[in-house]
Amino acid sequence: FSRLNFIYTLLSKRKLRWFIEQGLVRGWDDARFPTVRGIRRRGLTVEALRQYMLSQGPSQAVVSLEWDSIWAINKKVIDPVAPRFWATEKENTVKLTLNGNVPVEIKQNPRHKKNPDVGVKDTVYAPVILIEQKDALSFAENEEITLMDWGNAIIRSKSTSSDGTVTSLTADLHLEGDFRKTDKKITWLADPESSKQPLISVTLLDYDYLITKKKLEEDDDVANFVTPVTEFKVDAWADKNVATVKQGDFIQFERKGYYRVDAVRGEGENLHLDFVHIPDGKAAGLASKNSPVAAPEVGKKGKKGGEDKGANGDENKGGKGKESKAAGKDKSSSDAPTPNQTSTGSERTAFSNATKGFAIPITTKMYNVARVYGEEPLNPTADTKMYSVQSVYEEA
């Protein structure tokens, strides 16, 4: 059986060890590593891996594959059983105050709306809620939005700072409104000061590929293709229901994606959890977060035996100039296509029906290639009982 290669992925243990020795990763079980322990820590299930290998079938061809298929299979495995929670980024969190007499309530909602076997969770309702800055920025005054698992609300006021950051919002609940008619449906969390219910501090982790090139060649130095930043951390608040999860569990933060519980630290008020984002197979989530790698420097050996173009556009093959090229064997032949000599292109005439019909003048820089069957038209004998129809290009 052949080995399966993946884009932007190193399978050489020697090169992977180099990343560990340079301190670019934490160990062989790092979520950025293609080791079994690494991809399991990233959130890949054994069942998804088994299904993916069976879908590939036996083959001796060495191929380089995209990551989308294996993560799409993994999503199908974890989606039916992953409980749903909410999380809000800590940076520039916005308080939204609901006008009127809004009581503090705790209601039970399903952890998974399509699978009641996953269980229920406590949802806290309060007159002041926390929402993310990017959601607040998108709101306009008197716009109707939907608070998920609650109902509609109409934005009444929006306060911003001098730099445009939203500092606070007020809104009126409009529970009679139709959620199907709103464009923005947001997650939210009850403000702890208003609800007297705690929130859980969490860190959301996401990763990029370790290298910036899809496939390293044999003579490529891995040090020249290291992605500058491969780990991204976001501090957030999560609802208190996440306190029940254990390391290795799979969950979904709605509107953010699927996550695996990577670490649980502390307890009580000091409880903190780390969650690793699990790709879902979509192109946006699998695209490299790093800018495209710059072109190789002039004079360095390339993929085609050292060919490289200098600043003046001339080819430089291993230090040999045009003189050495002229001294080589002349490969021209009378049978070879003749390129057009003028920079503006040559003019020739084509016909609408190959070798006959009305003339079409053409100006082109492409090679003149002789017809396979010669310039004389072929008149094959047709053995048919159908009516003979004269060509529209032939004269009557």
Residue, then its C-alpha position, 0 to 999 in steps of 0.5 A: f500500500s502507498r502512503l497518503n500525503f497531505i498538503y501543507t503537511l510534513l510526514s518526515k520524522r526527522k523534519l518533525r523532530w526539528f520543529i520540536e527541537q526549535g521549540l516551535v511545537r510542544g511535543w509529538d502530541d501537539a495538535r499541529f502535528p500529523t501524528v496519530r496523537g496530534i490529529r486526535r488532539r485536534g479533534l479527529t475521531v478514530e471512527a472518522l479515520r477508519q471511514y476515511m481510510l476505507s473510502q480511499g481503498p487499496s492503492q499503490a499510487v502515492v498521492s497528495l490529498e486535501w484535508d477537507s474530506i477527512w474533516a468533513i467525515n469527522k463532522k458527520v461523526i461528532d455533530p449528532v452527539a456534540p452538545r451546544f453551548w455559547a461563548t462570547e469573546k472577552e475583548n470589548t464585550v458589549k452590555l445590552t440592556l433590555n428595557g422594561n421589567v425583565p426578570v432573572e430566570i433560569k430555564q432548561n433547554p435541550r443541549h442538542k435540538k435534534n438529539p434529546d438524548v444529549g440532555v438539557k442545559d440551564t439557560v439564564y435570562a437577565p435584563v442585561i446580557l453580554i454580546e460580542q463587539k462584532d455583533a454590536l457593530s452590525f446593529a442599527e437603531n430600530e433594527e429587529i434582531t433575534l436573541m437565540d433561545w429567547g426571541n426578538a428584540i428591537i435595538r433602541s440606542k447604540s453608544t460608541s466611543s471616539d474610535g468607533t467601538v460600541t460601548s453599550l446598547t439598549a433594546d426592547l424585547h419583542l417576543e411576538g416577532d417572527f425570527r424568520k424575518t430577522d437577518k441577525k440571530i445572535t448568541w448571548l450570555a447573561d451578565p453575571e452582575s445582573s443575573k448573579q450567575p457565574l460565567i466560565s473563563v475559557t480559551l479558544l485555540d485554533y491552529d494553522y499549518l506548520i509550513t507555507k508550501k503545499k509540498l516540500e521538494e527534496d532540496d527544500d530547506v524546511a526552515n525557509f518555509v516555516t509559518p510565522v504564527t501557527e497558534f491563535k488564542v482567544d479568551a472568552w466567557a462561556d455559559k456555566n454548563v461547560a463546567t460539566v464537560k471533561q477533557g477529550d469531550f466534543i462540543q459545539f459553540e454555536r456560531k463558532g464551530y466544533y471544539r474538543v476539550d483540551a485541558v481543564r484547570g482549577e475548580g469553582e471560581n478558578l475553573h478554566l478550560d481550553f478548547v481546540h477548534i476542530p475543522d469541519g471540512k469547509a474551505a474557509g476553515l482549512a485555508s492557510k491563515n498565512s499570506p502566500v509565500a514569496a517567490p524564490e530569490v534569483g539564482k537559487k535552484g528551482k524545481k526544473g533543474g535550477e532554471d530561474k529567471g533574472a530581473n531582466g527576464d533572461e533564463n539562467k540555467g545553473g550559471k550557463g548563459k546564452e552562449s552555452k545554449a547556442a553551443g548545444k545541440d540544435k533541436s530545430s526540425s523542418d517538421a516542427p511548428t514554426p513560430n510567428q516572427t513578428s511581435t504583433g503577430s502574423e496574419r493568415t486566413a482560416f475558413s469557416n468549414a476547415t478548408k472551405g467556406f467563407a474566409i476569416p482573417i486571423t492575426t495571431k502569435m500562435y504556432n502554425v500547425a499543419r492539419v493532420y489529414g493534409e490540406e486537401p479535404l476528405n470526402p468519405t463515402a457515406d452508406t446511409k438511407m437518410y436524405s442528403v442535405q447540402s452544406v450551407y457553405e457550399e454554392a448552389 
